[in-house]
Amino acid sequence: MKHYLRYKKHYKMGLIYKGNGNQEFLEKWLERVMINLDGTSIGTYNIENKEEILNALIYPKIPNNFIHW
């Protein structure tokens, strides 16, 4: 069931996990959550990869349909 937002907002979320998580599954799960919330996923990251997390926060993924002029 899709969640219908009351206000026009666009969220960008990432998921940081600890331990031996299945990153591929978590990535797909987060993508589905963000579709329901009308947002964009910036990825899933293990907490041990601090540099990768910081890069994702500073330079988030740009969606394929984003046009920059």
N, CA, C and O atoms as a Maestro MAE file, in Angstrom:
{
 s_m_m2io_version
 :::
 2.0.0
}

f_m_ct {
 s_m_title
 :::
 protein
 m_atom[276] {
  # First column is atom index #
  i_m_mmod_type
  r_m_x_coord
  r_m_y_coord
  r_m_z_coord
  i_m_residue_number
  s_m_chain_name
  s_m_pdb_residue_name
  s_m_pdb_atom_name
  i_m_atomic_number
  :::
  1 25 0.842 -1.174 0.000 1 A "MET " " N  " 7
  2 3 0.000 0.000 0.000 1 A "MET " " CA " 6
  3 2 0.891 1.243 0.000 1 A "MET " " C  " 6
  4 15 1.768 1.387 0.852 1 A "MET " " O  " 8
  5 25 0.666 2.110 -0.933 2 A "LYS " " N  " 7
  6 3 1.467 3.331 -1.044 2 A "LYS " " CA " 6
  7 2 0.985 4.373 -0.055 2 A "LYS " " C  " 6
  8 15 -0.214 4.583 0.129 2 A "LYS " " O  " 8
  9 25 1.947 5.014 0.571 3 A "HIS " " N  " 7
  10 3 1.641 6.090 1.502 3 A "HIS " " CA " 6
  11 2 1.437 7.381 0.714 3 A "HIS " " C  " 6
  12 15 2.302 7.760 -0.075 3 A "HIS " " O  " 8
  13 25 0.327 8.053 0.911 4 A "TYR " " N  " 7
  14 3 0.059 9.316 0.227 4 A "TYR " " CA " 6
  15 2 0.393 10.473 1.153 4 A "TYR " " C  " 6
  16 15 -0.171 10.605 2.239 4 A "TYR " " O  " 8
  17 25 1.313 11.301 0.706 5 A "LEU " " N  " 7
  18 3 1.780 12.412 1.526 5 A "LEU " " CA " 6
  19 2 0.761 13.541 1.549 5 A "LEU " " C  " 6
  20 15 0.091 13.818 0.555 5 A "LEU " " O  " 8
  21 25 0.662 14.168 2.672 6 A "ARG " " N  " 7
  22 3 -0.244 15.293 2.818 6 A "ARG " " CA " 6
  23 2 0.378 16.559 2.233 6 A "ARG " " C  " 6
  24 15 -0.327 17.396 1.670 6 A "ARG " " O  " 8
  25 25 1.679 16.697 2.365 7 A "TYR " " N  " 7
  26 3 2.383 17.894 1.881 7 A "TYR " " CA " 6
  27 2 3.421 17.485 0.854 7 A "TYR " " C  " 6
  28 15 3.902 16.352 0.862 7 A "TYR " " O  " 8
  29 25 3.765 18.411 -0.032 8 A "LYS " " N  " 7
  30 3 4.773 18.145 -1.066 8 A "LYS " " CA " 6
  31 2 6.163 18.254 -0.438 8 A "LYS " " C  " 6
  32 15 6.673 19.353 -0.221 8 A "LYS " " O  " 8
  33 25 6.761 17.111 -0.154 9 A "LYS " " N  " 7
  34 3 8.124 17.066 0.357 9 A "LYS " " CA " 6
  35 2 8.851 15.956 -0.378 9 A "LYS " " C  " 6
  36 15 8.244 14.969 -0.795 9 A "LYS " " O  " 8
  37 25 10.129 16.122 -0.530 10 A "HIS " " N  " 7
  38 3 10.937 15.095 -1.174 10 A "HIS " " CA " 6
  39 2 12.096 14.766 -0.226 10 A "HIS " " C  " 6
  40 15 12.976 15.592 0.014 10 A "HIS " " O  " 8
  41 25 12.074 13.554 0.299 11 A "TYR " " N  " 7
  42 3 13.082 13.133 1.261 11 A "TYR " " CA " 6
  43 2 14.237 12.434 0.560 11 A "TYR " " C  " 6
  44 15 14.050 11.771 -0.460 11 A "TYR " " O  " 8
  45 25 15.430 12.590 1.118 12 A "LYS " " N  " 7
  46 3 16.614 11.842 0.704 12 A "LYS " " CA " 6
  47 2 17.086 11.110 1.954 12 A "LYS " " C  " 6
  48 15 17.433 11.729 2.960 12 A "LYS " " O  " 8
  49 25 17.092 9.776 1.872 13 A "MET " " N  " 7
  50 3 17.458 8.988 3.043 13 A "MET " " CA " 6
  51 2 18.506 7.944 2.680 13 A "MET " " C  " 6
  52 15 18.570 7.449 1.554 13 A "MET " " O  " 8
  53 25 19.311 7.637 3.666 14 A "GLY " " N  " 7
  54 3 20.277 6.557 3.557 14 A "GLY " " CA " 6
  55 2 20.115 5.646 4.761 14 A "GLY " " C  " 6
  56 15 19.450 6.000 5.734 14 A "GLY " " O  " 8
  57 25 20.719 4.485 4.693 15 A "LEU " " N  " 7
  58 3 20.644 3.511 5.769 15 A "LEU " " CA " 6
  59 2 22.055 3.123 6.163 15 A "LEU " " C  " 6
  60 15 22.847 2.695 5.324 15 A "LEU " " O  " 8
  61 25 22.369 3.272 7.445 16 A "ILE " " N  " 7
  62 3 23.666 2.865 7.976 16 A "ILE " " CA " 6
  63 2 23.418 1.671 8.877 16 A "ILE " " C  " 6
  64 15 22.628 1.746 9.817 16 A "ILE " " O  " 8
  65 25 24.096 0.569 8.588 17 A "TYR " " N  " 7
  66 3 23.900 -0.647 9.369 17 A "TYR " " CA " 6
  67 2 25.212 -1.091 9.993 17 A "TYR " " C  " 6
  68 15 26.296 -0.705 9.554 17 A "TYR " " O  " 8
  69 25 25.087 -1.914 11.031 18 A "LYS " " N  " 7
  70 3 26.247 -2.419 11.767 18 A "LYS " " CA " 6
  71 2 26.246 -3.935 11.661 18 A "LYS " " C  " 6
  72 15 25.195 -4.568 11.762 18 A "LYS " " O  " 8
  73 25 27.403 -4.510 11.460 19 A "GLY " " N  " 7
  74 3 27.506 -5.959 11.407 19 A "GLY " " CA " 6
  75 2 27.477 -6.486 9.989 19 A "GLY " " C  " 6
  76 15 27.827 -5.789 9.036 19 A "GLY " " O  " 8
  77 25 27.052 -7.736 9.870 20 A "ASN " " N  " 7
  78 3 27.042 -8.417 8.571 20 A "ASN " " CA " 6
  79 2 25.660 -8.361 7.954 20 A "ASN " " C  " 6
  80 15 24.960 -9.371 7.896 20 A "ASN " " O  " 8
  81 25 25.267 -7.194 7.496 21 A "GLY " " N  " 7
  82 3 23.972 -7.043 6.834 21 A "GLY " " CA " 6
  83 2 24.074 -7.428 5.368 21 A "GLY " " C  " 6
  84 15 25.144 -7.342 4.765 21 A "GLY " " O  " 8
  85 25 22.971 -7.846 4.810 22 A "ASN " " N  " 7
  86 3 22.910 -8.160 3.382 22 A "ASN " " CA " 6
  87 2 22.679 -6.844 2.643 22 A "ASN " " C  " 6
  88 15 21.541 -6.397 2.497 22 A "ASN " " O  " 8
  89 25 23.764 -6.227 2.180 23 A "GLN " " N  " 7
  90 3 23.680 -4.889 1.601 23 A "GLN " " CA " 6
  91 2 22.786 -4.845 0.375 23 A "GLN " " C  " 6
  92 15 22.067 -3.866 0.176 23 A "GLN " " O  " 8
  93 25 22.812 -5.866 -0.439 24 A "GLU " " N  " 7
  94 3 21.966 -5.881 -1.642 24 A "GLU " " CA " 6
  95 2 20.480 -5.867 -1.259 24 A "GLU " " C  " 6
  96 15 19.691 -5.126 -1.846 24 A "GLU " " O  " 8
  97 25 20.108 -6.688 -0.275 25 A "PHE " " N  " 7
  98 3 18.717 -6.722 0.183 25 A "PHE " " CA " 6
  99 2 18.320 -5.388 0.810 25 A "PHE " " C  " 6
  100 15 17.243 -4.863 0.527 25 A "PHE " " O  " 8
  101 25 19.191 -4.838 1.666 26 A "LEU " " N  " 7
  102 3 18.893 -3.565 2.322 26 A "LEU " " CA " 6
  103 2 18.750 -2.438 1.306 26 A "LEU " " C  " 6
  104 15 17.918 -1.547 1.477 26 A "LEU " " O  " 8
  105 25 19.556 -2.474 0.254 27 A "GLU " " N  " 7
  106 3 19.480 -1.453 -0.805 27 A "GLU " " CA " 6
  107 2 18.122 -1.515 -1.508 27 A "GLU " " C  " 6
  108 15 17.484 -0.486 -1.730 27 A "GLU " " O  " 8
  109 25 17.687 -2.733 -1.858 28 A "LYS " " N  " 7
  110 3 16.384 -2.889 -2.512 28 A "LYS " " CA " 6
  111 2 15.247 -2.473 -1.582 28 A "LYS " " C  " 6
  112 15 14.287 -1.830 -2.007 28 A "LYS " " O  " 8
  113 25 15.369 -2.849 -0.302 29 A "TRP " " N  " 7
  114 3 14.345 -2.497 0.683 29 A "TRP " " CA " 6
  115 2 14.224 -0.979 0.811 29 A "TRP " " C  " 6
  116 15 13.118 -0.438 0.815 29 A "TRP " " O  " 8
  117 25 15.358 -0.298 0.915 30 A "LEU " " N  " 7
  118 3 15.342 1.156 1.055 30 A "LEU " " CA " 6
  119 2 14.775 1.826 -0.193 30 A "LEU " " C  " 6
  120 15 14.066 2.827 -0.084 30 A "LEU " " O  " 8
  121 25 15.073 1.298 -1.368 31 A "GLU " " N  " 7
  122 3 14.499 1.840 -2.603 31 A "GLU " " CA " 6
  123 2 12.977 1.766 -2.572 31 A "GLU " " C  " 6
  124 15 12.301 2.719 -2.958 31 A "GLU " " O  " 8
  125 25 12.433 0.633 -2.112 32 A "ARG " " N  " 7
  126 3 10.975 0.469 -2.044 32 A "ARG " " CA " 6
  127 2 10.369 1.432 -1.021 32 A "ARG " " C  " 6
  128 15 9.314 2.017 -1.267 32 A "ARG " " O  " 8
  129 25 11.030 1.597 0.118 33 A "VAL " " N  " 7
  130 3 10.547 2.539 1.137 33 A "VAL " " CA " 6
  131 2 10.507 3.947 0.575 33 A "VAL " " C  " 6
  132 15 9.542 4.679 0.792 33 A "VAL " " O  " 8
  133 25 11.552 4.329 -0.148 34 A "MET " " N  " 7
  134 3 11.615 5.684 -0.679 34 A "MET " " CA " 6
  135 2 10.592 5.905 -1.786 34 A "MET " " C  " 6
  136 15 10.110 7.025 -1.961 34 A "MET " " O  " 8
  137 25 10.251 4.861 -2.535 35 A "ILE " " N  " 7
  138 3 9.172 4.993 -3.516 35 A "ILE " " CA " 6
  139 2 7.869 5.290 -2.790 35 A "ILE " " C  " 6
  140 15 7.099 6.150 -3.216 35 A "ILE " " O  " 8
  141 25 7.620 4.577 -1.691 36 A "ASN " " N  " 7
  142 3 6.390 4.800 -0.920 36 A "ASN " " CA " 6
  143 2 6.338 6.185 -0.294 36 A "ASN " " C  " 6
  144 15 5.255 6.747 -0.130 36 A "ASN " " O  " 8
  145 25 7.492 6.741 0.057 37 A "LEU " " N  " 7
  146 3 7.536 8.064 0.677 37 A "LEU " " CA " 6
  147 2 7.806 9.173 -0.334 37 A "LEU " " C  " 6
  148 15 7.984 10.330 0.047 37 A "LEU " " O  " 8
  149 25 7.837 8.825 -1.619 38 A "ASP " " N  " 7
  150 3 8.113 9.776 -2.683 38 A "ASP " " CA " 6
  151 2 9.445 10.482 -2.462 38 A "ASP " " C  " 6
  152 15 9.536 11.709 -2.516 38 A "ASP " " O  " 8
  153 25 10.474 9.677 -2.211 39 A "GLY " " N  " 7
  154 3 11.795 10.225 -1.934 39 A "GLY " " CA " 6
  155 2 12.866 9.547 -2.768 39 A "GLY " " C  " 6
  156 15 12.574 8.810 -3.710 39 A "GLY " " O  " 8
  157 25 14.130 9.816 -2.399 40 A "THR " " N  " 7
  158 3 15.286 9.275 -3.094 40 A "THR " " CA " 6
  159 2 16.204 8.597 -2.093 40 A "THR " " C  " 6
  160 15 16.467 9.137 -1.019 40 A "THR " " O  " 8
  161 25 16.688 7.422 -2.443 41 A "SER " " N  " 7
  162 3 17.642 6.704 -1.609 41 A "SER " " CA " 6
  163 2 19.050 7.197 -1.926 41 A "SER " " C  " 6
  164 15 19.406 7.350 -3.094 41 A "SER " " O  " 8
  165 25 19.853 7.446 -0.888 42 A "ILE " " N  " 7
  166 3 21.263 7.779 -1.122 42 A "ILE " " CA " 6
  167 2 22.156 6.584 -0.802 42 A "ILE " " C  " 6
  168 15 23.381 6.702 -0.792 42 A "ILE " " O  " 8
  169 25 21.531 5.423 -0.537 43 A "GLY " " N  " 7
  170 3 22.291 4.182 -0.421 43 A "GLY " " CA " 6
  171 2 22.322 3.609 0.983 43 A "GLY " " C  " 6
  172 15 21.860 4.225 1.943 43 A "GLY " " O  " 8
  173 25 22.884 2.402 1.074 44 A "THR " " N  " 7
  174 3 23.070 1.723 2.348 44 A "THR " " CA " 6
  175 2 24.562 1.541 2.576 44 A "THR " " C  " 6
  176 15 25.311 1.244 1.645 44 A "THR " " O  " 8
  177 25 24.982 1.721 3.812 45 A "TYR " " N  " 7
  178 3 26.405 1.715 4.121 45 A "TYR " " CA " 6
  179 2 26.660 1.031 5.455 45 A "TYR " " C  " 6
  180 15 25.903 1.201 6.410 45 A "TYR " " O  " 8
  181 25 27.732 0.261 5.504 46 A "ASN " " N  " 7
  182 3 28.171 -0.334 6.749 46 A "ASN " " CA " 6
  183 2 28.858 0.753 7.569 46 A "ASN " " C  " 6
  184 15 29.598 1.573 7.027 46 A "ASN " " O  " 8
  185 25 28.612 0.754 8.860 47 A "ILE " " N  " 7
  186 3 29.143 1.821 9.717 47 A "ILE " " CA " 6
  187 2 30.663 1.833 9.745 47 A "ILE " " C  " 6
  188 15 31.269 2.847 10.093 47 A "ILE " " O  " 8
  189 25 31.285 0.714 9.383 48 A "GLU " " N  " 7
  190 3 32.747 0.650 9.364 48 A "GLU " " CA " 6
  191 2 33.353 1.424 8.195 48 A "GLU " " C  " 6
  192 15 34.540 1.746 8.227 48 A "GLU " " O  " 8
  193 25 32.569 1.727 7.174 49 A "ASN " " N  " 7
  194 3 33.037 2.470 5.992 49 A "ASN " " CA " 6
  195 2 32.734 3.954 6.157 49 A "ASN " " C  " 6
  196 15 31.909 4.508 5.430 49 A "ASN " " O  " 8
  197 25 33.391 4.587 7.097 50 A "LYS " " N  " 7
  198 3 33.102 5.986 7.431 50 A "LYS " " CA " 6
  199 2 33.345 6.938 6.259 50 A "LYS " " C  " 6
  200 15 32.575 7.875 6.049 50 A "LYS " " O  " 8
  201 25 34.405 6.702 5.502 51 A "GLU " " N  " 7
  202 3 34.713 7.593 4.377 51 A "GLU " " CA " 6
  203 2 33.620 7.513 3.306 51 A "GLU " " C  " 6
  204 15 33.236 8.532 2.732 51 A "GLU " " O  " 8
  205 25 33.127 6.315 3.042 52 A "GLU " " N  " 7
  206 3 32.062 6.122 2.055 52 A "GLU " " CA " 6
  207 2 30.774 6.810 2.511 52 A "GLU " " C  " 6
  208 15 30.055 7.390 1.696 52 A "GLU " " O  " 8
  209 25 30.488 6.747 3.801 53 A "ILE " " N  " 7
  210 3 29.294 7.405 4.347 53 A "ILE " " CA " 6
  211 2 29.413 8.916 4.188 53 A "ILE " " C  " 6
  212 15 28.463 9.570 3.757 53 A "ILE " " O  " 8
  213 25 30.560 9.468 4.530 54 A "LEU " " N  " 7
  214 3 30.755 10.914 4.404 54 A "LEU " " CA " 6
  215 2 30.631 11.370 2.955 54 A "LEU " " C  " 6
  216 15 30.036 12.412 2.683 54 A "LEU " " O  " 8
  217 25 31.185 10.599 2.027 55 A "ASN " " N  " 7
  218 3 31.061 10.945 0.603 55 A "ASN " " CA " 6
  219 2 29.609 10.936 0.157 55 A "ASN " " C  " 6
  220 15 29.195 11.790 -0.627 55 A "ASN " " O  " 8
  221 25 28.829 9.974 0.652 56 A "ALA " " N  " 7
  222 3 27.412 9.901 0.276 56 A "ALA " " CA " 6
  223 2 26.641 11.084 0.827 56 A "ALA " " C  " 6
  224 15 25.707 11.568 0.189 56 A "ALA " " O  " 8
  225 25 27.021 11.554 2.003 57 A "LEU " " N  " 7
  226 3 26.332 12.708 2.590 57 A "LEU " " CA " 6
  227 2 26.710 14.011 1.905 57 A "LEU " " C  " 6
  228 15 25.877 14.902 1.740 57 A "LEU " " O  " 8
  229 25 27.961 14.113 1.512 58 A "ILE " " N  " 7
  230 3 28.432 15.342 0.872 58 A "ILE " " CA " 6
  231 2 28.056 15.369 -0.605 58 A "ILE " " C  " 6
  232 15 27.630 16.404 -1.117 58 A "ILE " " O  " 8
  233 25 28.208 14.244 -1.290 59 A "TYR " " N  " 7
  234 3 27.917 14.138 -2.722 59 A "TYR " " CA " 6
  235 2 26.874 13.043 -2.938 59 A "TYR " " C  " 6
  236 15 27.222 11.947 -3.377 59 A "TYR " " O  " 8
  237 25 25.602 13.318 -2.638 60 A "PRO " " N  " 7
  238 3 24.574 12.268 -2.793 60 A "PRO " " CA " 6
  239 2 24.399 11.862 -4.248 60 A "PRO " " C  " 6
  240 15 24.709 12.620 -5.167 60 A "PRO " " O  " 8
  241 25 23.891 10.635 -4.435 61 A "LYS " " N  " 7
  242 3 23.629 10.131 -5.783 61 A "LYS " " CA " 6
  243 2 22.615 11.027 -6.481 61 A "LYS " " C  " 6
  244 15 21.622 11.440 -5.881 61 A "LYS " " O  " 8
  245 25 22.867 11.321 -7.736 62 A "ILE " " N  " 7
  246 3 21.939 12.131 -8.525 62 A "ILE " " CA " 6
  247 2 21.066 11.170 -9.323 62 A "ILE " " C  " 6
  248 15 21.591 10.310 -10.031 62 A "ILE " " O  " 8
  249 25 19.749 11.296 -9.225 63 A "PRO " " N  " 7
  250 3 18.878 10.390 -9.981 63 A "PRO " " CA " 6
  251 2 19.123 10.479 -11.483 63 A "PRO " " C  " 6
  252 15 19.544 11.519 -11.990 63 A "PRO " " O  " 8
  253 25 18.857 9.378 -12.192 64 A "ASN " " N  " 7
  254 3 19.085 9.325 -13.645 64 A "ASN " " CA " 6
  255 2 18.262 10.342 -14.407 64 A "ASN " " C  " 6
  256 15 18.687 10.818 -15.459 64 A "ASN " " O  " 8
  257 25 17.071 10.688 -13.885 65 A "ASN " " N  " 7
  258 3 16.212 11.614 -14.609 65 A "ASN " " CA " 6
  259 2 16.446 13.068 -14.209 65 A "ASN " " C  " 6
  260 15 15.689 13.947 -14.620 65 A "ASN " " O  " 8
  261 25 17.475 13.334 -13.419 66 A "PHE " " N  " 7
  262 3 17.795 14.689 -12.996 66 A "PHE " " CA " 6
  263 2 18.588 15.395 -14.103 66 A "PHE " " C  " 6
  264 15 19.593 14.875 -14.586 66 A "PHE " " O  " 8
  265 25 18.129 16.569 -14.491 67 A "ILE " " N  " 7
  266 3 18.814 17.349 -15.530 67 A "ILE " " CA " 6
  267 2 19.411 18.587 -14.866 67 A "ILE " " C  " 6
  268 15 18.695 19.383 -14.258 67 A "ILE " " O  " 8
  269 25 20.712 18.738 -14.986 68 A "HIS " " N  " 7
  270 3 21.410 19.876 -14.390 68 A "HIS " " CA " 6
  271 2 21.826 20.825 -15.504 68 A "HIS " " C  " 6
  272 15 22.512 20.423 -16.444 68 A "HIS " " O  " 8
  273 25 21.422 22.054 -15.401 69 A "TRP " " N  " 7
  274 3 21.724 23.040 -16.459 69 A "TRP " " CA " 6
  275 2 22.957 23.791 -16.138 69 A "TRP " " C  " 6
  276 15 23.368 24.660 -16.908 69 A "TRP " " O  " 8
  :::
 }
 m_bond[275] {
  # First column is bond index #
  i_m_from
  i_m_to
  i_m_order
  :::
  1 1 2 1
  2 2 3 1
  3 3 4 2
  4 3 5 1
  5 5 6 1
  6 6 7 1
  7 7 8 2
  8 7 9 1
  9 9 10 1
  10 10 11 1
  11 11 12 2
  12 11 13 1
  13 13 14 1
  14 14 15 1
  15 15 16 2
  16 15 17 1
  17 17 18 1
  18 18 19 1
  19 19 20 2
  20 19 21 1
  21 21 22 1
  22 22 23 1
  23 23 24 2
  24 23 25 1
  25 25 26 1
  26 26 27 1
  27 27 28 2
  28 27 29 1
  29 29 30 1
  30 30 31 1
  31 31 32 2
  32 31 33 1
  33 33 34 1
  34 34 35 1
  35 35 36 2
  36 35 37 1
  37 37 38 1
  38 38 39 1
  39 39 40 2
  40 39 41 1
  41 41 42 1
  42 42 43 1
  43 43 44 2
  44 43 45 1
  45 45 46 1
  46 46 47 1
  47 47 48 2
  48 47 49 1
  49 49 50 1
  50 50 51 1
  51 51 52 2
  52 51 53 1
  53 53 54 1
  54 54 55 1
  55 55 56 2
  56 55 57 1
  57 57 58 1
  58 58 59 1
  59 59 60 2
  60 59 61 1
  61 61 62 1
  62 62 63 1
  63 63 64 2
  64 63 65 1
  65 65 66 1
  66 66 67 1
  67 67 68 2
  68 67 69 1
  69 69 70 1
  70 70 71 1
  71 71 72 2
  72 71 73 1
  73 73 74 1
  74 74 75 1
  75 75 76 2
  76 75 77 1
  77 77 78 1
  78 78 79 1
  79 79 80 2
  80 79 81 1
  81 81 82 1
  82 82 83 1
  83 83 84 2
  84 83 85 1
  85 85 86 1
  86 86 87 1
  87 87 88 2
  88 87 89 1
  89 89 90 1
  90 90 91 1
  91 91 92 2
  92 91 93 1
  93 93 94 1
  94 94 95 1
  95 95 96 2
  96 95 97 1
  97 97 98 1
  98 98 99 1
  99 99 100 2
  100 99 101 1
  101 101 102 1
  102 102 103 1
  103 103 104 2
  104 103 105 1
  105 105 106 1
  106 106 107 1
  107 107 108 2
  108 107 109 1
  109 109 110 1
  110 110 111 1
  111 111 112 2
  112 111 113 1
  113 113 114 1
  114 114 115 1
  115 115 116 2
  116 115 117 1
  117 117 118 1
  118 118 119 1
  119 119 120 2
  120 119 121 1
  121 121 122 1
  122 122 123 1
  123 123 124 2
  124 123 125 1
  125 125 126 1
  126 126 127 1
  127 127 128 2
  128 127 129 1
  129 129 130 1
  130 130 131 1
  131 131 132 2
  132 131 133 1
  133 133 134 1
  134 134 135 1
  135 135 136 2
  136 135 137 1
  137 137 138 1
  138 138 139 1
  139 139 140 2
  140 139 141 1
  141 141 142 1
  142 142 143 1
  143 143 144 2
  144 143 145 1
  145 145 146 1
  146 146 147 1
  147 147 148 2
  148 147 149 1
  149 149 150 1
  150 150 151 1
  151 151 152 2
  152 151 153 1
  153 153 154 1
  154 154 155 1
  155 155 156 2
  156 155 157 1
  157 157 158 1
  158 158 159 1
  159 159 160 2
  160 159 161 1
  161 161 162 1
  162 162 163 1
  163 163 164 2
  164 163 165 1
  165 165 166 1
  166 166 167 1
  167 167 168 2
  168 167 169 1
  169 169 170 1
  170 170 171 1
  171 171 172 2
  172 171 173 1
  173 173 174 1
  174 174 175 1
  175 175 176 2
  176 175 177 1
  177 177 178 1
  178 178 179 1
  179 179 180 2
  180 179 181 1
  181 181 182 1
  182 182 183 1
  183 183 184 2
  184 183 185 1
  185 185 186 1
  186 186 187 1
  187 187 188 2
  188 187 189 1
  189 189 190 1
  190 190 191 1
  191 191 192 2
  192 191 193 1
  193 193 194 1
  194 194 195 1
  195 195 196 2
  196 195 197 1
  197 197 198 1
  198 198 199 1
  199 199 200 2
  200 199 201 1
  201 201 202 1
  202 202 203 1
  203 203 204 2
  204 203 205 1
  205 205 206 1
  206 206 207 1
  207 207 208 2
  208 207 209 1
  209 209 210 1
  210 210 211 1
  211 211 212 2
  212 211 213 1
  213 213 214 1
  214 214 215 1
  215 215 216 2
  216 215 217 1
  217 217 218 1
  218 218 219 1
  219 219 220 2
  220 219 221 1
  221 221 222 1
  222 222 223 1
  223 223 224 2
  224 223 225 1
  225 225 226 1
  226 226 227 1
  227 227 228 2
  228 227 229 1
  229 229 230 1
  230 230 231 1
  231 231 232 2
  232 231 233 1
  233 233 234 1
  234 234 235 1
  235 235 236 2
  236 235 237 1
  237 237 238 1
  238 238 239 1
  239 239 240 2
  240 239 241 1
  241 241 242 1
  242 242 243 1
  243 243 244 2
  244 243 245 1
  245 245 246 1
  246 246 247 1
  247 247 248 2
  248 247 249 1
  249 249 250 1
  250 250 251 1
  251 251 252 2
  252 251 253 1
  253 253 254 1
  254 254 255 1
  255 255 256 2
  256 255 257 1
  257 257 258 1
  258 258 259 1
  259 259 260 2
  260 259 261 1
  261 261 262 1
  262 262 263 1
  263 263 264 2
  264 263 265 1
  265 265 266 1
  266 266 267 1
  267 267 268 2
  268 267 269 1
  269 269 270 1
  270 270 271 1
  271 271 272 2
  272 271 273 1
  273 273 274 1
  274 274 275 1
  275 275 276 2
  :::
 }
}
